[in-house]
Amino acid sequence: MLYNFAKGLLNILVRVWFKWEVTGQENLPREGPVVVVANHVSLWDPVIVGLALPRKIHFMAKAELFRIPVLRQLITNFGAFPVKRGKSDRAALKAGLDILNQGKVLGLFPEGTRSKDGSLMEFQPGAGLMAVKGKAPIVPVAVKGTYKLGFKFKKPVSVIIGKPMLVEDFQRGKRLSSRELTALMAELRGQIADMLR
């Protein structure tokens, strides 16, 4: 109830304040596990992606955010869970897989951190691995206009939701090889790069 109320309120505020546009909502599967992958240049990005997609997204968020009591409560209520950056975090991986096993949507920023200059950085392989283990399609999402967004009135902000990618399309054997995983992530990054143009 809190999530739906807050999402509705934020939707109104964003539509009034920014020049807001969303395309491709029909590309997000209506049910079942999904890994949503987006570019990341701003603290606004999880909010903007969460508002643009019709299903609730459970984002991995850096563990440092959960050290602030009020913020921890808020982002936890909105479905976020902590991940320790820079090393393997088994608890975060398990939490992400639990979300997918429940048929929900997992949100990831595969660059691993916010881009400092707004350019698209290299993708880490975690999203591909989560999709393999969670038996989920990957939906690429491009977020435009959030770099140095702040609260600039009527600045254009848009979200483009791409078509789902299936891990099986890159996998030849029983398991996804490291080369196939690299090809998957390169294709994913390429699609988001194309949508950002």
C-alpha positions in Angstrom: 0.0 0.0 0.0 2.8 2.4 0.9 4.7 1.6 -2.3 1.6 2.1 -4.5 0.8 5.4 -2.8 4.3 6.7 -3.0 4.7 5.7 -6.6 1.4 7.4 -7.5 2.5 10.6 -5.8 6.0 10.6 -7.3 4.5 9.9 -10.7 2.4 13.1 -10.5 5.4 15.2 -9.2 7.8 13.9 -11.9 5.2 14.5 -14.7 4.6 18.1 -13.5 8.2 19.0 -12.8 10.1 17.3 -15.6 9.3 16.8 -19.3 8.6 13.1 -18.8 8.4 10.4 -21.4 8.4 6.6 -21.2 8.4 4.3 -24.2 8.4 0.5 -24.5 6.4 -0.4 -21.3 4.9 -3.3 -23.3 8.3 -4.9 -23.5 8.4 -5.7 -19.8 6.9 -9.2 -19.2 3.8 -8.9 -17.1 4.6 -11.8 -14.9 7.5 -14.1 -13.9 11.1 -13.4 -13.0 12.8 -10.5 -14.9 16.2 -8.9 -14.6 16.0 -5.2 -15.4 19.3 -3.6 -16.4 19.9 0.1 -16.8 22.6 2.7 -17.2 23.5 4.7 -14.1 24.5 8.4 -14.0 22.5 9.8 -11.1 20.9 9.1 -7.7 17.6 9.8 -9.5 18.0 6.6 -11.7 16.4 4.0 -9.4 13.4 6.3 -8.8 13.0 7.1 -12.5 13.3 3.5 -13.5 10.9 2.4 -10.7 8.3 5.0 -11.9 8.6 4.1 -15.6 8.1 0.3 -15.3 4.7 -1.1 -14.5 5.9 -3.7 -12.0 7.7 -3.2 -8.7 11.5 -3.4 -9.0 13.7 -4.7 -6.3 17.0 -2.9 -6.6 20.4 -3.9 -5.3 21.7 -0.8 -3.5 25.1 0.0 -2.1 25.4 -1.1 1.5 26.5 2.4 2.6 22.9 3.7 2.1 21.6 1.3 4.7 23.7 2.8 7.4 21.4 5.8 7.6 18.4 4.7 9.7 15.7 6.8 8.1 17.0 6.1 4.6 17.4 2.4 5.3 13.8 2.1 6.4 12.6 4.0 3.4 14.5 2.2 0.7 13.8 -1.2 2.3 10.1 -0.5 2.2 10.5 0.2 -1.5 12.1 -3.2 -2.1 15.8 -2.3 -2.1 18.4 -4.6 -0.5 22.1 -4.0 0.3 25.1 -5.2 -1.7 28.8 -4.7 -0.6 30.6 -3.3 -3.6 34.1 -4.4 -4.7 33.8 -8.0 -3.5 31.6 -11.0 -3.7 28.6 -10.6 -1.5 26.9 -14.0 -1.1 24.0 -12.5 1.0 23.2 -10.0 -1.8 23.4 -12.7 -4.5 21.1 -15.0 -2.4 18.6 -12.1 -1.9 18.6 -11.3 -5.6 18.0 -15.0 -6.5 15.2 -15.2 -3.9 13.5 -12.3 -5.7 13.7 -14.0 -9.0 12.6 -17.3 -7.6 9.5 -15.6 -6.3 8.7 -14.4 -9.9 9.6 -10.8 -9.2 11.6 -8.1 -10.9 15.3 -7.6 -10.0 16.9 -4.2 -10.9 20.6 -3.9 -11.5 23.0 -1.2 -12.7 25.7 -3.4 -14.3 28.3 -0.5 -14.5 28.7 -1.1 -10.8 28.7 2.6 -9.9 27.4 5.9 -11.2 29.2 7.2 -14.3 31.1 10.4 -13.3 30.9 12.0 -16.8 27.6 10.6 -18.0 29.2 8.1 -20.5 28.2 4.5 -20.6 30.9 2.4 -18.8 31.8 -1.3 -19.2 29.3 -3.8 -17.8 30.1 -6.2 -15.0 28.9 -9.8 -15.6 26.6 -10.1 -12.5 23.4 -9.3 -14.3 24.0 -12.2 -16.8 24.9 -14.6 -14.0 21.7 -13.7 -12.1 19.6 -14.2 -15.2 21.1 -17.6 -15.7 20.7 -18.8 -12.1 17.2 -17.2 -11.8 16.1 -18.4 -15.2 14.9 -14.9 -16.1 14.9 -12.8 -19.3 16.9 -9.6 -19.2 15.2 -6.3 -20.1 17.6 -3.4 -21.1 16.5 0.0 -20.0 18.0 3.4 -21.1 17.6 6.4 -18.8 18.1 9.8 -20.5 18.3 13.2 -19.0 19.2 12.4 -15.4 22.9 13.3 -15.6 23.3 16.4 -13.3 19.5 16.5 -13.2 19.0 18.1 -9.7 15.6 19.7 -9.7 15.8 21.5 -13.0 12.3 22.5 -14.0 11.0 21.0 -17.2 14.3 19.3 -18.1 13.6 16.4 -20.5 13.8 13.0 -18.8 13.0 9.8 -20.7 13.1 6.1 -20.2 13.3 3.6 -23.1 12.5 0.0 -22.3 14.0 -2.5 -24.7 12.8 -5.9 -25.7 13.7 -8.9 -23.4 16.9 -10.8 -24.1 17.0 -14.5 -23.5 20.2 -16.1 -22.1 19.4 -19.2 -24.2 20.1 -17.2 -27.3 23.7 -16.9 -26.3 24.2 -20.4 -24.8 25.2 -23.3 -26.9 26.0 -26.0 -24.3 24.4 -27.0 -21.0 26.1 -24.1 -19.2 26.8 -20.5 -20.3 30.6 -20.3 -20.9 32.6 -17.2 -19.9 32.9 -16.3 -23.6 29.2 -16.5 -24.1 28.6 -14.5 -20.9 31.0 -11.8 -22.3 29.0 -11.8 -25.6 25.7 -11.5 -23.7 26.9 -8.5 -21.6 28.4 -6.8 -24.7 25.1 -7.2 -26.6 23.2 -5.8 -23.6 25.5 -2.8 -23.3 25.3 -2.3 -27.1 21.5 -2.2 -27.0 21.4 0.3 -24.1 24.1 2.4 -25.9 21.9 2.4 -29.1 18.8 3.5 -27.1 20.8 6.3 -25.5 21.6 7.9 -28.9 
